[in-house]
Amino acid sequence: MTHIQTIENVADCIPFYLPHSLYLKPLAKMQISVSLPTIKSGKSVSNLEIMDKLGAELKPDKFLLLKVSKSTVNTIRLEAELDERKRLRAAIQRLDGISLRISGFSESFRVRCAESKDDFPTRHDWDSYFRDARNMDEMKAGERPDTIHISHLPMRWFCPRHSEHEENVKPSENIFKRIFEKFGRVRMVDIPICDPYRKSMQADINGMRTFSFEQDVLFEGYVQFEEYSSFVRAMDEFRGNKLVRKFVDKTQAINICVSFDKQKHLSDSNIQRRERIRKKFIAKAKAEDEEREKLKKQQEEELDRERRTVNKYLLCITNISKAKQNTQHCKKITGKSKKS
C-alpha cells in the first residue's frame, strides 16, 4: 500500500503547480539488509526491535519511512526513507557496516546499507522500446514515446479547490491537463476512474493498470503530449522526486509511480474502441431505463385499474345498501298506512 506521508522539511521542495499548492521533493531512499545469525529452534527475531535499533543508530536523523520488504531465514531487508536528501549520504555511512545486539542472541546482527537503485525509466529505455516494438507505428500518436502513465495520485489534490472536502470526490481531467501544459501542448489526458463505464471494459483497453485497496483515495492518469520534447521534459522533472501538497496547517507527500505508456492507451484505435463500447453501454442503459419506465407505467396503470374496480365495487355495495334501506323504509311506511 502507498501511504500519504506528513513531512516537516520543505526547504528542498520545487514548485510544480502553485495554483494547487503542488511541489516536487527529491527522494531520499535507502535499502537496508540485516544478516541474521543461525537461529536455534524456539527463538524468533523481532522485526520491531531491529527497526528500533536502526532508528537509534540513525540519530540525530530519523526515518520518515521504515518497513520490512523481505524476510528470509538468513536476512531481513528493509526499505527506508529520510525527509531530506542532503542527509542521505551521512545516514548511509552511519548505518553501513554496523552490528546490532538483539536481546536473546549472543551473536551480533550485521547491517549493510546503500542508496536505493533508481528504477525510473531513462531516455534509452523508451527510445529502444518503441524502436524495437513490432506492433508500434511511430507516425501515430500513442504508438511512440509521447504518453506518460502516472499512478498513486491523491484524488483530492487534483479536484477543484472548493470540492476537495466533499465525499466521493473525483479528480478533474481539466485541471489534470492544465497542470501538464507547463511542459508543452497536451494532445489529451485520460483518468479512467472518471469514466463510469471503464470498469466494465476489457482490461486491455480500460487503462486501469494499478489495483489497490485505496482506489477511493488514489487514482491513475494518462497524459499525451503533441511533441516528443514535452514528453521528455515531463519525465525528466518527475525523475527522482515525490509529489508534495502544502496545506495551511501541514505538508503531505506521496511516492508516485511514473512511467511511459506501452499499451497504446491513447492511440486513435483504442480511443475509438472505448468510444464504441461506451456508446453500447449508454444505449443498453437507456434501453434498461426505458424498460423500467415502461414496467413502472404498466404497474401504475394496473394499480389504477384495480383502484377503479375497487371503487366501482364499493359504490355498488353502497348503492345496494341504500336501496335496501329505502325498501325497508317504504315497507315501514306501507305498514303504518295499512294499520291506520
Helices and strands as residue ranges (DSSP letters): E 5-7, E 14-17, G 18-20, E 22-26, E 29-35, H 47-58, E 65-71, E 75-81, G 85-87, H 88-95, E 99-100, E 109-115, H 123-132, E 147-154, G 155-157, G 161-163, H 173-180, G 181-183, E 186-190, G 192-194, G 198-200, E 218-225, H 228-238, E 241-246, E 251-254, E 257-260, H 268-339
